[in-house]
Amino acid sequence: MQTVIDTVVDAGDAEQRGYCEHAFPGSRHRDWREQRGIAADAGLRLLHASGMVGKGTWIVDHLHETDLLELFNAAHRGNLEIGVADVFVREYQKGVRDFAWHEKYVIAIAARCGLECSEQRWASEQRVAAALLYFRPVREPRWRLRFPREADYAAIAELFHRVFGHELAEEVWRWKYLAGRGMAVVVERDGRMLAHYAGIGRRLRFLGRDDQGIQICDVMVDASERGVMSRQGAFCLATTTFAESFCGYGLKYVTAFGFPTGRHMKLGALLKIYGRLGRMREFEWPCATARPRLTTRVRPYDAQADAAMADRVWEIMAHALEESVVGVRDAEHLRQRYLEHPAQAYQLFVVQGRFGGDPRAIIVLRQAESRCELVDVVASPKDIPLALAQARGVAARMGAAALFCWITDAFAHCFDSPQRIERDLDIVNPTNIWTYGPELSEHQGKWWLMSGDTDFR
């Protein structure tokens, strides 16, 4: 077996290879990256001083800044024995937000690329410590896993069409995934893309603290592979590799959420990948032109003039939901999600006091044939009835017969108003339970999600 001393492509040209500027674990917070780097340097010095780092082996340090799939695929193609060095977690402690990767995730990803861990060398016996993990190619994998590149759009769009039966517009794909917004893992065989598992980063207020989450989307498996729904199938390999690369403590995103059907949720639960957070509900109200309200008025939202006001309304909402989980809805999010969407047309309105001008809510509407969708609301829960009343009035003036919205069952009571009609949605909200992160019981039933939190409404 060949062994070499070499270097690999690092984070500096990540945009050439992946969707994002830093598609690697450990880049969620700069101080975490610095903490890991300092610890890795100290640990590697110990390993070098003790003679643990031998000559003639491909050593990659600061693994958290490396495209791991590309590294392992290259090692397999070249029949190379490699050593990777970083700070790793041997055993997680419940509730401890470690800044390092668990060594078992690295070993599992390597195994899917046809490599086995032949030796582990640790700088200390501590639970979190610097280590060298040695790998060697031992088998030919059935599939090839990798992080997609910008040049893969055509193959991804082809798979999307085969699975969903309609087109994935390039401008929508770019809006979702490029410029650091998205992550994905693809599965190939003989050069043909067979599965795709992706997500879009989302800033969260997670139980009162600022954090990073990722919304799972565009989960696709070619029809020829859907019969293989086991732990060794394309779906499971893509899903678990994505989670081990990006989701959980010590990784880029602390948690994940999504909007699959009940059938797909059941599959993820059977494979012990998904835990259930909640379920989406749809409510509808008839629209009728109403007299202007005495104390509040509604007007169009101005992205520049109203940005500071939008931030204030968001902070009011976040404070009211500090014991819950809610995606950030500040001016930056409103601009990127709604005003810069390349395909959908949204209308944003401000609800504010008629006399003092104090902001009460921001509502986002989208016309959907004869109905109008309340896509999003930025407001304290106590102001939702006011926002609903104003939204129904605006929808009536737009010519809609009804207003409807989606909301998680945990907050359905906030939208309880006269003439409400409920419709069943076969859409549930899973989260990642494959990797170490927040306990499911910690945030189950606490998520505020609307249709604006999806990528497809």
TIZA-154715 format. One record per residue (C-alpha): z, y, x; residue in one letter; residue number from 1. Coordinates in pm, whole numbers, plus 32768, in hexadecimal, padded with zeros to 4 digits. Each point is the difference from the previous one (the first is absolute). Last residue first. Layout:
BEGIN
ATOM     z     y     x  resn  resi
ATOM     Z     Y     X     A   NUM
...
This chain:
BEGIN
ATOM     z     y     x  resn  resi
ATOM  7FFA  8AFE  6EC7     R   457
ATOM  7FA0  7F0F  8119     F   456
ATOM  80DC  805A  812A     D   455
ATOM  8147  7FD5  7F43     T   454
ATOM  8123  80F4  800A     D   453
ATOM  7F48  80E1  7F0D     G   452
ATOM  8020  7EEB  7EFC     S   451
ATOM  8177  8039  8002     M   450
ATOM  811A  7F70  80D3     L   449
ATOM  8173  8053  8006     W   448
ATOM  80A6  7ED8  80AA     W   447
ATOM  816B  7F99  7FC8     K   446
ATOM  7FDF  7EAC  7F56     G   445
ATOM  801E  7F48  814B     Q   444
ATOM  806C  80EE  8115     H   443
ATOM  8133  7F66  80A5     E   442
ATOM  7FD7  7EAE  7F54     S   441
ATOM  7EC1  7FC6  80C9     L   440
ATOM  80C0  8033  8146     E   439
ATOM  7F5F  810E  80D5     P   438
ATOM  7F34  7F73  8120     G   437
ATOM  7FCE  7EBD  80BB     Y   436
ATOM  7EAB  7F67  7FC7     T   435
ATOM  7F77  7F26  7EE9     W   434
ATOM  80AD  80BC  7EE5     I   433
ATOM  7EEB  8102  7FCC     N   432
ATOM  800A  80B0  7EB2     T   431
ATOM  7F68  7FB4  7EB1     P   430
ATOM  7FBB  80E5  7ED9     N   429
ATOM  7F6E  7F5F  7EC9     V   428
ATOM  7EC8  8043  7F36     I   427
ATOM  7FA5  7F3B  7EC7     D   426
ATOM  801E  813C  7F34     L   425
ATOM  807C  7FEF  7E9A     D   424
ATOM  7FD5  812F  7F24     R   423
ATOM  8117  80DC  7F7A     E   422
ATOM  7FCB  810B  7EF7     I   421
ATOM  80D8  8139  8005     R   420
ATOM  8002  80CB  7EBF     Q   419
ATOM  8141  80B7  805D     P   418
ATOM  8074  7FFD  816D     S   417
ATOM  8083  7EFE  80F4     D   416
ATOM  7F5D  8059  814A     F   415
ATOM  8143  800C  80CD     C   414
ATOM  8064  7EAF  7F69     H   413
ATOM  7ED8  7F58  80AC     A   412
ATOM  80A1  8048  8150     F   411
ATOM  8054  7E9E  8074     A   410
ATOM  7ED1  7F79  7F42     D   409
ATOM  7F19  80AA  80F9     T   408
ATOM  7F22  810F  7F6F     I   407
ATOM  7E97  8015  7F8C     W   406
ATOM  7F80  811E  7F29     C   405
ATOM  7F4A  804E  7EBF     F   404
ATOM  7F90  8134  7F3F     L   403
ATOM  7F37  7FD9  7EC0     A   402
ATOM  7EDC  8092  7F3F     A   401
ATOM  7F80  80C9  8127     A   400
ATOM  7F3E  8143  7FC5     G   399
ATOM  8074  80BA  8139     M   398
ATOM  80D6  80DD  7F1E     R   397
ATOM  80AC  7EC4  7F84     A   396
ATOM  803E  7F8D  8166     A   395
ATOM  80A1  8151  8051     V   394
ATOM  80EA  7FE1  7ED6     G   393
ATOM  805A  7E99  8052     R   392
ATOM  8048  8066  8168     A   391
ATOM  80E8  8118  7F8A     Q   390
ATOM  80C8  7F0E  7F2A     A   389
ATOM  800A  7EFC  8115     L   388
ATOM  8078  80FE  8103     A   387
ATOM  8115  8070  7F15     L   386
ATOM  806A  7E97  7FBE     P   385
ATOM  7FF3  7FC0  817D     I   384
ATOM  80EF  8120  8050     D   383
ATOM  813C  7F28  8010     K   382
ATOM  7F49  7F13  80F1     P   381
ATOM  7FDB  8121  80F8     S   380
ATOM  7E94  8057  8024     A   379
ATOM  7EBD  7FA5  80B2     V   378
ATOM  7F30  7F43  7F03     V   377
ATOM  7ED4  7F23  8046     D   376
ATOM  7ECF  7F62  7F61     V   375
ATOM  8036  8082  7EA0     L   374
ATOM  7EBF  7F65  7F7F     E   373
ATOM  7F2F  80A8  7EF3     C   372
ATOM  7F5D  7F30  7EF2     R   371
ATOM  7EAA  8006  7F5E     S   370
ATOM  7F4D  7FA8  8145     E   369
ATOM  8104  8004  8117     A   368
ATOM  8047  816B  805B     Q   367
ATOM  80F0  801D  8123     R   366
ATOM  8142  80CA  8001     L   365
ATOM  80FF  8059  810D     V   364
ATOM  813F  80B1  7F92     I   363
ATOM  80DD  80E6  80CD     I   362
ATOM  8158  8044  7F75     A   361
ATOM  8118  80FB  7FC2     R   360
ATOM  7FA8  812D  80D7     P   359
ATOM  80D0  813D  7FC0     D   358
ATOM  7F1C  8117  7F82     G   357
ATOM  8125  80D3  7F87     G   356
ATOM  7F57  804C  7EB3     F   355
ATOM  7F22  7EE1  7F91     R   354
ATOM  80AF  7EFE  80D4     G   353
ATOM  7F13  7F16  80B0     Q   352
ATOM  7F18  7ED7  7FC9     V   351
ATOM  7EF5  7FF8  810D     V   350
ATOM  7EB6  7F4B  7FCA     F   349
ATOM  7F21  7F19  80CB     L   348
ATOM  7EAC  7F82  7F8D     Q   347
ATOM  7F73  7EC8  809F     Y   346
ATOM  7E99  7F9E  804A     A   345
ATOM  7FD2  7EB0  80AB     Q   344
ATOM  7EFC  7FB1  810C     A   343
ATOM  804E  80A5  814E     P   342
ATOM  8173  803F  7FC3     H   341
ATOM  8059  8141  80B6     E   340
ATOM  80B6  80AF  7EE2     L   339
ATOM  80B5  7EC8  7F8A     Y   338
ATOM  809B  7F32  8117     R   337
ATOM  7FD7  80ED  8128     Q   336
ATOM  805D  8144  7F4F     R   335
ATOM  8115  7F71  7F28     L   334
ATOM  8092  7F4F  8131     H   333
ATOM  8006  813F  80D0     E   332
ATOM  809B  80C3  7EE1     A   331
ATOM  8120  7F0A  7FDD     D   330
ATOM  8007  7EBC  7F3A     R   329
ATOM  80AD  7F10  80EF     V   328
ATOM  8001  7E9F  7F73     G   327
ATOM  813C  7FA3  7F47     V   326
ATOM  8118  7F08  803E     V   325
ATOM  8146  8031  7F41     S   324
ATOM  8163  8077  8043     E   323
ATOM  7F7F  8157  806E     E   322
ATOM  7F34  8020  7EC0     L   321
ATOM  8088  8152  7F8B     A   320
ATOM  7FEF  8082  8165     H   319
ATOM  7E98  7F8A  8022     A   318
ATOM  7F9B  80AC  7EBC     M   317
ATOM  809B  814B  8069     I   316
ATOM  7F62  7FD9  8159     E   315
ATOM  7EAC  7FC8  7F5B     W   314
ATOM  8024  8139  7F2D     V   313
ATOM  804E  80CA  8139     R   312
ATOM  7ED6  7F70  80BC     D   311
ATOM  7F1D  8053  7EDD     A   310
ATOM  8080  8168  8004     M   309
ATOM  7FAB  8020  8170     A   308
ATOM  7EA0  7F7E  7FBE     A   307
ATOM  7FC0  80D7  7ECC     D   306
ATOM  7F27  8113  8098     A   305
ATOM  7F32  7F11  80D2     Q   304
ATOM  7FC4  7ED9  7F1A     A   303
ATOM  7FF2  80D3  7EC3     D   302
ATOM  807A  7F35  7ED3     Y   301
ATOM  7F70  805C  7EAD     P   300
ATOM  80F3  8094  7EFE     R   299
ATOM  8111  7F85  7F16     V   298
ATOM  8107  80D2  7F50     R   297
ATOM  8171  7FE3  7FBF     T   296
ATOM  810B  80A4  7F24     T   295
ATOM  7F59  802C  7EAD     L   294
ATOM  7F0C  7EE1  8009     R   293
ATOM  7E9D  8053  7F98     P   292
ATOM  7FA2  7F6E  7EAC     R   291
ATOM  7F87  7E9B  800A     A   290
ATOM  7EA8  7F64  7FFF     T   289
ATOM  8032  7E91  7FBE     A   288
ATOM  7FE2  7EDE  80EE     C   287
ATOM  8073  7EA5  7F9F     P   286
ATOM  80F0  7F5E  80F8     W   285
ATOM  7FC9  7ED3  80E1     E   284
ATOM  80E3  7F38  80E5     F   283
ATOM  7F95  7F05  8106     E   282
ATOM  80FF  7F2B  80B9     R   281
ATOM  8007  7F8C  8169     M   280
ATOM  80EB  7EEC  8076     R   279
ATOM  811C  7FED  80F9     G   278
ATOM  8061  7FBD  8168     L   277
ATOM  7F98  7E92  8017     R   276
ATOM  8016  7F50  814E     G   275
ATOM  7EC6  7F9E  80BA     Y   274
ATOM  7FBB  7F20  812C     I   273
ATOM  80BD  7EC7  7F94     K   272
ATOM  7EB6  7F40  7FD5     L   271
ATOM  805C  7FC6  7E93     L   270
ATOM  8056  8172  7FDD     A   269
ATOM  7EAD  806A  8089     G   268
ATOM  7F4F  7F17  7F0E     L   267
ATOM  80CE  807C  7ED8     K   266
ATOM  7FB1  8169  8058     M   265
ATOM  7E90  7FA9  8005     H   264
ATOM  8016  7F72  7EA0     R   263
ATOM  80D6  8120  7F7F     G   262
ATOM  7EF5  80F5  8067     T   261
ATOM  8028  80CA  813E     P   260
ATOM  808B  8163  8020     F   259
ATOM  809A  802F  8158     G   258
ATOM  8131  8048  80D4     F   257
ATOM  8057  7FE8  8171     A   256
ATOM  8138  8048  80CF     T   255
ATOM  8081  809C  8142     V   254
ATOM  7EA9  805A  807E     Y   253
ATOM  7FA3  801C  8172     K   252
ATOM  80D1  7EDC  8077     L   251
ATOM  8163  7FE0  8088     G   250
ATOM  8088  7FA7  7EA8     Y   249
ATOM  7EF2  7F88  7F14     G   248
ATOM  7E8A  800F  7FCC     C   247
ATOM  7EE7  803B  80FD     F   246
ATOM  7F9E  7EDA  80DC     S   245
ATOM  80D3  7EEC  7F68     E   244
ATOM  7F9E  8071  7EA1     A   243
ATOM  7E8C  800C  8050     F   242
ATOM  8010  7EAE  80AC     T   241
ATOM  80B4  7F71  7ED1     T   240
ATOM  7EFD  8083  7F0B     T   239
ATOM  7ECB  7FA2  80C9     A   238
ATOM  807F  7EA0  8047     L   237
ATOM  8072  7FD0  7E98     C   236
ATOM  7EB3  8068  7F6E     F   235
ATOM  7F32  7F37  80FB     A   234
ATOM  80BC  7EBE  7FBA     G   233
ATOM  80FA  7F56  80E8     Q   232
ATOM  8134  804D  7F2D     R   231
ATOM  7F3D  7F7B  7ED8     S   230
ATOM  7F07  80A4  7F17     M   229
ATOM  7ECC  7F4F  8087     V   228
ATOM  7F3C  7FF3  7EBB     G   227
ATOM  7FBA  8172  8021     R   226
ATOM  7F39  7FCE  8140     E   225
ATOM  7E9D  7FDB  7F7B     S   224
ATOM  8042  8115  7F01     A   223
ATOM  8034  80FB  811B     D   222
ATOM  815E  8092  800E     V   221
ATOM  8047  8171  7FC2     M   220
ATOM  813A  80D4  7FFD     V   219
ATOM  7F7A  8164  7FE2     D   218
ATOM  815A  809D  7FE5     C   217
ATOM  8167  7FF0  807B     I   216
ATOM  80B7  814C  7FF7     Q   215
ATOM  80BA  803C  8147     I   214
ATOM  8156  8095  8036     G   213
ATOM  808C  8104  80EE     Q   212
ATOM  815C  8092  7FE5     D   211
ATOM  80C1  8137  7FA1     D   210
ATOM  815D  7FB0  7F81     R   209
ATOM  809A  8012  7EA3     G   208
ATOM  7FC9  7E9B  7F8F     L   207
ATOM  7EA5  7FFD  809C     F   206
ATOM  7F53  8151  7FE3     R   205
ATOM  7EAE  7F7B  8064     L   204
ATOM  7ED0  8068  80CB     R   203
ATOM  7EDD  7F1D  7FB1     R   202
ATOM  7F1B  7F43  80EC     G   201
ATOM  7ED6  7F55  7F5F     I   200
ATOM  7FE7  7E85  8009     G   199
ATOM  7F12  7EE6  804B     A   198
ATOM  7FBE  7E8C  7FE6     Y   197
ATOM  7E99  7F88  8031     H   196
ATOM  7F7A  7E9F  7FEB     A   195
ATOM  7EBE  7F43  8048     L   194
ATOM  7F43  80DB  80F6     M   193
ATOM  7EE3  7F3B  809C     R   192
ATOM  7FE3  7FE8  817E     G   191
ATOM  8021  7E85  8009     D   190
ATOM  8148  801F  7F44     R   189
ATOM  80AC  8148  7FBE     E   188
ATOM  8150  807F  7F80     V   187
ATOM  8046  8175  7FEB     V   186
ATOM  8143  80C0  8031     V   185
ATOM  8027  8164  7F86     A   184
ATOM  80AC  814D  8037     M   183
ATOM  7FC5  8152  7F5D     G   182
ATOM  804B  8174  8016     R   181
ATOM  7FD0  8046  8173     G   180
ATOM  7EC4  80D0  7FDE     A   179
ATOM  7F46  7EE3  7F52     L   178
ATOM  8072  7F14  7EF0     Y   177
ATOM  7FFE  8095  7EA4     K   176
ATOM  7F15  8127  8022     W   175
ATOM  7F13  7F30  80D6     R   174
ATOM  7FF0  7EEE  7EF8     W   173
ATOM  7FC8  8103  7EEF     V   172
ATOM  7EE3  80A2  80C7     E   171
ATOM  7F67  7EAA  8040     E   170
ATOM  7FF5  7FA8  7E91     A   169
ATOM  8083  7EA3  7FB7     L   168
ATOM  7F03  7F6F  7F0D     E   167
ATOM  803B  7F17  7EDD     H   166
ATOM  802C  7E8C  7FBF     G   165
ATOM  816B  7FE5  806F     F   164
ATOM  7FEF  7EE1  80FB     V   163
ATOM  7E96  8001  8075     R   162
ATOM  7FEF  817C  7FF0     H   161
ATOM  813D  8029  80CF     F   160
ATOM  7F7F  7F02  80FD     L   159
ATOM  7EC0  80CD  8028     E   158
ATOM  80C9  8144  801A     A   157
ATOM  80D7  7F67  8113     I   156
ATOM  7ECC  7F8B  80C0     A   155
ATOM  7F5C  8157  7FE2     A   154
ATOM  813F  80BB  805E     Y   153
ATOM  803B  7F36  813D     D   152
ATOM  7F8E  8118  80ED     A   151
ATOM  8145  80BA  7FC0     E   150
ATOM  80BA  7EDD  8096     R   149
ATOM  80BE  7EE0  7F64     P   148
ATOM  8143  7F69  808D     F   147
ATOM  7FC4  7E95  8059     R   146
ATOM  8032  7E9A  7F90     L   145
ATOM  7F06  7EEF  805A     R   144
ATOM  8009  7ECA  7F2B     W   143
ATOM  801A  7E8A  803D     R   142
ATOM  80AF  803B  814C     P   141
ATOM  7F89  7F39  8131     E   140
ATOM  812F  7F6E  80AF     R   139
ATOM  80EB  8021  812A     V   138
ATOM  7FCE  815B  8096     P   137
ATOM  812C  806D  80D3     R   136
ATOM  811E  80F0  7FC1     F   135
ATOM  8124  8083  80CF     Y   134
ATOM  8108  80E1  7F62     L   133
ATOM  80B1  80EF  80E9     L   132
ATOM  813F  809E  7F80     A   131
ATOM  80C0  8142  7FD6     A   130
ATOM  8135  7FE1  7F25     A   129
ATOM  8088  8017  7E9D     V   128
ATOM  8100  7EF0  7FAE     R   127
ATOM  8085  8014  8163     Q   126
ATOM  7FDE  7ED9  80EC     E   125
ATOM  7F4E  80CE  8109     S   124
ATOM  7EAE  8035  80A9     A   123
ATOM  7F63  7EEB  7F34     W   122
ATOM  7EEF  7F12  8073     R   121
ATOM  7F47  7F38  7EF7     Q   120
ATOM  7F0C  7EE6  804E     E   119
ATOM  7ED6  7F44  7F73     S   118
ATOM  7FC7  80D3  7ECA     C   117
ATOM  7ECD  7F66  7F5F     E   116
ATOM  7EA8  8098  7FCF     L   115
ATOM  7EF0  7FB6  7EFC     G   114
ATOM  7FEA  815A  7F63     C   113
ATOM  80E1  7F99  7EDF     R   112
ATOM  80FB  7F89  8105     A   111
ATOM  7FFF  8158  80A5     A   110
ATOM  805D  80A4  7EB6     I   109
ATOM  8124  7F0C  7FD5     A   108
ATOM  8080  8039  8163     I   107
ATOM  7FF5  817A  7FD4     V   106
ATOM  80B8  7FE3  7EB5     Y   105
ATOM  8107  7F18  809A     K   104
ATOM  804E  8104  810D     E   103
ATOM  8085  80F2  7EFD     H   102
ATOM  7F7D  815E  8048     W   101
ATOM  80EC  8115  8068     A   100
ATOM  809D  8137  7F66     F    99
ATOM  810A  7F3F  7F42     D    98
ATOM  8069  8083  7EAA     R    97
ATOM  813E  7F33  7FD2     V    96
ATOM  8044  7FA8  7E93     G    95
ATOM  801C  7E8C  803C     K    94
ATOM  7FF8  7FAD  8170     Q    93
ATOM  7EB9  7F8D  8095     Y    92
ATOM  7FEF  7EF5  810A     E    91
ATOM  7F40  7FF7  8147     R    90
ATOM  7F80  8165  7FE8     V    89
ATOM  7F01  8060  8106     F    88
ATOM  7FD1  810C  8109     V    87
ATOM  7EAE  7FDE  80A4     D    86
ATOM  7F3B  7F1B  80E3     A    85
ATOM  7ECE  7F29  7FC3     V    84
ATOM  7F94  7EEB  80EA     G    83
ATOM  7EA6  7F6C  7FFB     I    82
ATOM  7F51  7EB7  8047     E    81
ATOM  7E8E  8039  7FDC     L    80
ATOM  7EF4  7F22  7F64     N    79
ATOM  7F1D  8133  7FF7     G    78
ATOM  7FC0  7FED  7E8A     R    77
ATOM  816B  7FA5  7FBB     H    76
ATOM  8088  811D  80D2     A    75
ATOM  7F10  80F3  7F5A     A    74
ATOM  8070  7F8C  7EA6     N    73
ATOM  816C  802B  8068     F    72
ATOM  7FCE  8164  807C     L    71
ATOM  7F1C  8066  7EDF     E    70
ATOM  8104  7F7E  7F0C     L    69
ATOM  8118  80B9  80B4     L    68
ATOM  7F59  8154  800F     D    67
ATOM  80FC  8088  80FA     T    66
ATOM  80FB  811D  7FEF     E    65
ATOM  811B  7F1D  7F85     H    64
ATOM  7FB8  7F1A  8127     L    63
ATOM  808E  80FC  80F4     H    62
ATOM  7FA9  7F11  811A     D    61
ATOM  7ED3  7F1C  801F     V    60
ATOM  800B  7F09  8121     I    59
ATOM  7ECC  7F30  8050     W    58
ATOM  8090  7F05  80F3     T    57
ATOM  7FAC  7FD8  8172     G    56
ATOM  814B  8072  808B     K    55
ATOM  814B  7FA0  7F61     G    54
ATOM  80E3  80E1  7F3C     V    53
ATOM  8156  7F58  8002     M    52
ATOM  8048  8063  8167     G    51
ATOM  8157  8089  7FA8     S    50
ATOM  7F9B  8161  8059     A    49
ATOM  7EC3  7FE6  7F2E     H    48
ATOM  80C0  7F8A  7ECE     L    47
ATOM  8107  810E  802C     L    46
ATOM  7EF7  810A  8027     R    45
ATOM  7F5B  7F74  7EC9     L    44
ATOM  8140  802C  7F3C     G    43
ATOM  802B  8169  8067     A    42
ATOM  7E96  8055  7FAF     D    41
ATOM  8017  7F4C  7EB2     A    40
ATOM  8140  80B9  7FA4     A    39
ATOM  7F63  8151  8051     I    38
ATOM  7EC3  7FA9  7F3F     G    37
ATOM  80C2  7F81  7ED2     R    36
ATOM  80CC  813E  7FEC     Q    35
ATOM  7EC9  80D5  802F     E    34
ATOM  7F4F  7F48  7EE7     R    33
ATOM  8131  8022  7F22     W    32
ATOM  8013  8174  804F     D    31
ATOM  7E93  8025  7F9C     R    30
ATOM  8039  7F61  7EAE     H    29
ATOM  7F1B  7F06  7F57     R    28
ATOM  7F4D  7FA9  8144     S    27
ATOM  80BD  7EBC  803D     G    26
ATOM  7EFC  7F10  7F83     P    25
ATOM  7E96  8058  8040     F    24
ATOM  7EE0  809C  7F4A     A    23
ATOM  8036  8147  80B8     H    22
ATOM  7EE4  80F4  7FBB     E    21
ATOM  7F89  7F39  7ED9     C    20
ATOM  7EEA  7F2C  7F78     Y    19
ATOM  7FD8  7F24  812F     G    18
ATOM  7F35  7FCC  8139     R    17
ATOM  7F6D  814C  8072     Q    16
ATOM  811C  80B7  7F52     E    15
ATOM  80F3  7F46  80E2     A    14
ATOM  7F6E  809E  8137     D    13
ATOM  8144  806C  80A5     G    12
ATOM  80D1  7EEC  7F66     A    11
ATOM  7FB4  7F0F  8119     D    10
ATOM  7ECE  7F34  8064     V     9
ATOM  8074  7EEA  80E3     V     8
ATOM  805C  7FEC  816D     T     7
ATOM  7FBF  7EEE  80FA     D     6
ATOM  80A3  7F02  80E3     I     5
ATOM  7F55  7EB3  7FC4     V     4
ATOM  8049  7E99  7FA6     T     3
ATOM  7EF3  7EFB  7FBF     Q     2
ATOM  8062  7EAB  7F7D     M     1
